[in-house]
Amino acid sequence: MADLDPEEFRRLGYAVVDWIARYRAGVGELPVRGDVEPGSVRDQLPGSLPEQPGTLDALLADIDRVVVPATTHWQSPAFFGYFPANASLHSLLGDMLSGGLGIQGMLWSTSPAATEVEQVLMDGLADALGLDPAFTFAGGGGGSIQDSASSGALVTLLAALHRSDPRWRTDGVDGTERVYVTVETHSSLAKAVRVAGLGARALRIVPPMPGSPAMSPDALAAMLAADRAAGLRPVLVCPTVGTTGTGAVDPVRAVAAAAQDVWVHVDAAWAGVAALCPEHRDLLDGVELVDSFCTNAHKWLQTAFDASLLWVRDARTLPDALSITPEYLRNAASESGAVVDYRDWQVPLGRRFRALKLWTVINGYGLEGLRAHIRRHVALATELAGWVRDDPGFTLAVPRSLALVCLRVVTGDGPEADDAATREVMERVNASGEALLTHTVVDGRYVMRVAIGSATTEAAHVAALWERLRREATAVRG
Ligand SMILES: *Cc1c(COP(=O)(O)O)cnc(C)c1O
């Protein structure tokens, strides 16, 4: 029994596809959040692993019985938490093809198509997003599909460390490195700083511009000058286009000007894909001046996790920082310099053929279909924000950003009462199972986030959410 007989695989594969199709057809009817206690899943599973093979039917029955009720249904049309993580059925087909080929794409020579398809898609997407041609391979830069924006931030930081002082490769960090972010920057930057061994002291929080959450370029310039004068070494500046909490956008052009020769990495993990639509191109204003840019296909671009798109302006920077070549990886193609070896663009050696799922997505929707997907959500969020604005029982905590609406309940009894009511309304909505929201804190105030972005979310789902929010707020206000 070396493996499944391909004919048997065909039969079982159809059964799995049937299961997925049935799950997706009915996911809108399930409570969005599984209602389970810690340990309850473990308690339902056998304490020891089977010595003898079982049937796929029995496994699928266990998944129905144990897994589905304890799952948060991220593909539900009523999922409005965090940022929705699109896992379109198109992308699942590509994932299956990728697993079916079962290649390792670490070097060009270990599977040339895996590298070149990825290069072509990343060049094409750079163009479709309106990125500067310098980010394409033809322009001397290039893109790669990372597992996550977090990994993208880490390898970018390593490239920035190397560019700042190549002795980094032999001597490591020296404690003078500094990285510039804002309070709203995603925690993955702080994690990258920790993983790279810089220590939390390396993280400098740039203050915002007055009356806005966005990074102040003037404050950045002052901090850079002061740090340099103190003998410290600015290594990386990370403006965000669409922060996770509120969707705030840092002024990339002015930040890049203030940063001068310091590496600038733009984190647009959620919002960046909206630049496919010409009316949202302004999001990328100034990105032509930076060193690297990241956006996730696995949030709002119909692609199942993992597919984070990272472009660098100089294709040599990541290999310069990361390449290590033991004898067993030596090959003529790499030595010719004519190929890209993506292992040098990431931490792990091995890599999946992620480009296939991106390809099935782009093929399945066309760029027009992807634009329509984004526009539909932005329109729904615009409508919701209008309802919030017009209802004295609610207020927008910050202006709507694309398809993210941040709101608070208004009780008339002051900020503390509003915060408590907002939290309670959100918890009641989530407990109902009819929708899922998450929260953030802005200027010390509790805020509900409604992130519209599930592929199947329609106007009716947003209207139902709004009705429930109003009903729960009335109940909470008493
Ligand atoms: C979601 C998010 C990330 C992290 O994304 P991963 O791909 O899960 O690492 C980073 N930055 C921003 C702005 C995000 O919204």
PDBQT file of the ligand as one rigid body, heavy atoms in Angstrom, charges set to zero:
ROOT
HETATM    1  C1  LIG A 501      -3.459  41.067   8.436  1.00  0.00    +0.000 C 
HETATM    2  C2  LIG A 501      -2.364  42.051   8.443  1.00  0.00    +0.000 A 
HETATM    3  C3  LIG A 501      -1.026  41.648   8.586  1.00  0.00    +0.000 A 
HETATM    4  C4  LIG A 501      -0.621  40.230   8.859  1.00  0.00    +0.000 C 
HETATM    5  O1  LIG A 501      -0.978  39.382   7.844  1.00  0.00    +0.000 OA
HETATM    6  P1  LIG A 501      -0.438  37.875   7.784  1.00  0.00    +0.000 P 
HETATM    7  O2  LIG A 501      -0.421  37.590   6.329  1.00  0.00    +0.000 OA
HETATM    8  O3  LIG A 501      -1.433  37.078   8.532  1.00  0.00    +0.000 OA
HETATM    9  O4  LIG A 501       0.900  37.838   8.413  1.00  0.00    +0.000 OA
HETATM   10  C5  LIG A 501      -0.044  42.618   8.513  1.00  0.00    +0.000 A 
HETATM   11  N1  LIG A 501      -0.353  43.906   8.308  1.00  0.00    +0.000 NA
HETATM   12  C6  LIG A 501      -1.618  44.343   8.186  1.00  0.00    +0.000 A 
HETATM   13  C7  LIG A 501      -1.903  45.791   7.952  1.00  0.00    +0.000 C 
HETATM   14  C8  LIG A 501      -2.669  43.425   8.244  1.00  0.00    +0.000 A 
HETATM   15  O5  LIG A 501      -3.935  43.848   8.131  1.00  0.00    +0.000 OA
ENDROOT
TORSDOF 0
